[in-house]
Amino acid sequence: MGRRIDYYDDPNAPKANSLVPAVNVVVENDKGEILMIRRTDNDNWALPGGAIDLGESVTQAAIRETKEETGIDVEITGLVGIYSDPKHVIHYTSNNEVRQEFSVVLTARGLAGVLAPSDESAQVCWVSRKTRSGLAMDKSMRLRVEDYFRRLENPRLA
């Protein structure tokens, strides 16, 4: 399995050779905890999500990716923001793809399911506001999580 390497404003980063629309999902439970995964490709903590497939909407991709990576069925409830900073590139070593960041981050309500890891998620758990600060997380993912907790009046469009 290849690795995922995130670069942010790094002059030594490889140049982007693709732009793939993706989605991340913030699911909050009734205790105020959010659903997070520990990725298998870089060992960092992240919101569930992934690429939007041809033939599916942003919402359909969000529901599919959350179920695949966490075992939880969700209903989409809102928008945190759109993240497309060209200074952030993601290198996938398995095929030497270097993506420019482009992610729509949505909010969701859990409907059913049982927490279950997958090929993409080594761990799946509910994380409290307090606990999240101690987790290893890429800078761009931390921004998404913090934007959610700040409950921006307007979605981030960056």
N, C-alpha and C positions, 0 to 999 in steps of 0.2 A: 504494500500500500504506500502510496506517495504521501508526502507531507504538504501542509499548507503553511506558507510563510507570509506574514503580513508586514508590509513596509509602509511607513508614513513619513512623507517629506524627507525621504532618504536619497541623497544624490547617487548612492551606490545601488539603488534598487533597479531591478530589470525594468525595461520599458513595457508598458501595457500593450498587449496584442489582442485583447478582446474586451468586450463590454457585455455582460450577461445580466439581465434584470433578475433580481432576487428579492426575497421577502424574509423578514424576521417577525416573530410574534411574541408579544408580551401577554402572558396569561397570568392573572392575579387570582389567588384564592381568597376565601373569606377571612383569612388571618392576615392579609396584606402581604403575603409572600408571592414571589414570582417564580414561574417555571423556568428552570435553566438546565442546560446540558453541559457535560464536559466532553469536548470534541475528541474524536479518536485521531484526527489528522494533525493536531498541534497541541493537544492536552490542555487547551484553554477553555474557560467557561464561556458560554454564549447563550443567547436566546435561540430557541429552535427556529429553523428556517433553511432556505436553500433556493436554488434556481427555479424560476418560473418556466414550466415546460410549454412548448408550442401547443396551442389548443386549449390552454387553461387560463383563467383570469387570475389576478393577483389574489383575490379572496380564496379561490379554489386551491391555489398553490400553498397559501398559508395554512389552510385546513389540512391538506395532504401532508405537508412537511412536518407540521406539529404532531400529527398522528404517527407518521413514520419514525420520527426521532424520539418521541416521548411516550407513546401509547395512549395519549389523551385526545379525545374528540373535543373540538372547540367550535364556538360560534364567534365570528368576527364582530367587534363592537365599535371600532374606531381607528383613528390614524395617529401615530406618534410623529412621523415625519418621513421625508425622503432624503436619503443619504447618498450623495454622488460626488464626493470630493476626489478630484483627479490626483491629489497628492497621496491618496491611499490606494495601493495596488496589492494584489494578492497573487502570490506565485504558487501554483500547483505543480509540484515536482514530478508527478506521475506522467504528465504530458507536456510539461514546460509551458503551460498556459499561464499568462500573467494578465489578470483581470483588473480593470479599473473598477473601483467600488461603485455599485449602483444597487441600493436596497431600499425597498419600501417597508417601513416598520409599522405594524398594525397592533391593535389591542384585541384581546379576545376573552371570552368567558368559557371556562371549562364546562363540558356537558356530562362526560362519562369517561370511563377508561381507568386503567391501572398503570402507574408509572412503570415503564419498561425501556431499558436501553436498546440500542440498535447497532448496526455496523458503523454508524456515524456518531453515536453517542455512547461513551464508555460509562457515564453516570447520568442519571436524571433525578432531579430533586427540586423541592420547593425551597427557595432562598429568601431569607428575611432581609429587610433593609439593612440591618446591622451587619449581617454575615456577608453580604455582597461585596463590601469594601475589601475584604481579605482574600477574595478569589482572584486567581490569575486570569486576566481578561485582556484582550487586545484593546488598544486605545479607542478605536472606532466603536467597538461593542460597548465599552464602558460609557461612551457618550450617549449611545442609544438608551441604555438602561437608566442613566442619570436624567436624560430628557424625559423619560416616562415618569420617574419619581417626582420630577419638578412640575409635571403636568403643565407644560407650556400652554399658554392661552391660545396660541396658534401653532400648528404643526411646524416642525423644522423643515425647511426647504433649502438644503445645502448640498 
